[in-house]
Amino acid sequence: MVNQTAVHPATPPARGFLPDFCANRTIFVAIVLAELFAFILTLFTPGQATEFWMELAQTSLFVQWVVLAAAAALCACKRWLDRLDALAATLAALSLILLIILLLTVLGWWLLEPRPDFAANSTPPVSLLARNLAIGGVVTLIALRYFYVQHQWQRNVEAEARARLQALQARIHPHFLFNALNTIAGLIPAQPDRAEQAVLDLADMLRSALAYQERITLGAELELTRRYLAIERLRLGERLRVDWQLDDTLPLELPIPALLLQPLVENAIQHGIQRLPEGGALTIRIERKPRVLQITVANPRPPDNGETARPGQRIAQHNIRQRLQLAYDAPNPLAITETPDHYRITFTIPLEHGKSTTALRQSRSLSSFM
């Protein structure tokens, strides 16, 4: 039986809206954007053409100082900032960055400004301080606003995906349940052992429907699919033939999003094999490649079907596609191959889970400025 412990729906742990400035990708994108900003600032600075490159060098040096110092400070304060609400985190980040700009403006004035009398001009003019603080404050507020909007959009997408998963887990097709119970009732007089096993399989299916788990192991997903197929095999008999093609070295303990395989198998039976009078062979192939698992579900379908996909297929496929995109940041995770009498879906699951996809998505939100 699939060992799944029921977990009640819960709101995922809150995290701040700021990107992860400890990530290398985020730092790289911030440096590139800072250099672009320095170039734009230099273009709008009055002066002769011969002084452009010197002005660009000084502006770039100062802007990069600010960006790297701000990134280091935001990285060091990440846990503290994540515990604050949006307004408090905005004010804290803005104050921190403005303080860095103030300190680096004074330091840059001392180091870079040529003066015959150092003691007489030990502080930068107020106009320079005001200009740097104003520019830095406006740019910081625009960036923080963008990060907040991006974060809210990402949360809405994740909430929709969780709602779709709950709906998928709670969905027990009425015809499937009705047919399964009728099949079990017919088996009780003549084959009580098979009827008992069918009841256990159906109970496991119901337990999975009532449980709330965003992730299960690959082995649990395979076992759930096997039990679903066992129930359908009792109903369809020899019309349903299953060809399991599994590599011997599959990582059965690999955590994956729940209900990736079983809904595709259900679609293959309902919209393909079940509609064929002679039935057909359902192929489930899982191959272990160097960095990914490649999963393929293929089935025959009636040759006179002119539709690319029935409504039920589109709903399940959209659900799985969205959850794969959120879990693995895959732009187009489902590869669908269709012929007049055949239908095949392929997707991949990464084997490496060391990096947080949340941090990757947050750093990509920064790169979308480019």
Secondary structure by P-SEA (a helix, b strand, c coil): cccccccccccccccccccccccaaaaaaaaaaaaaaaaaaaaaccccccaaaaaaaaaaaaaaaaaaaaaaaaaaaaaaaaaccaaaaaaaaaaaaaaaaaaaaaaaaacccccccccccccccaaaaaaaaaaaaaaaaaaaaaaaaaaaaaaaaaaaaaaaaaaaaacccaaaaaaaaaaaaaaccccaaaaaaaaaaaaaaaaaaacccccccaaaaaaaaaaaaaaaaaaacccbbbbbbccccccccccccccccaaaaaaaaaacccccccbbbbbbbbbbcccbbbbbbbbcccccccccccaaaaaaaaaaaaaaaaaccccccbbbbbcccbbbbbbbbbccccccaaaaaaaaaaaccc
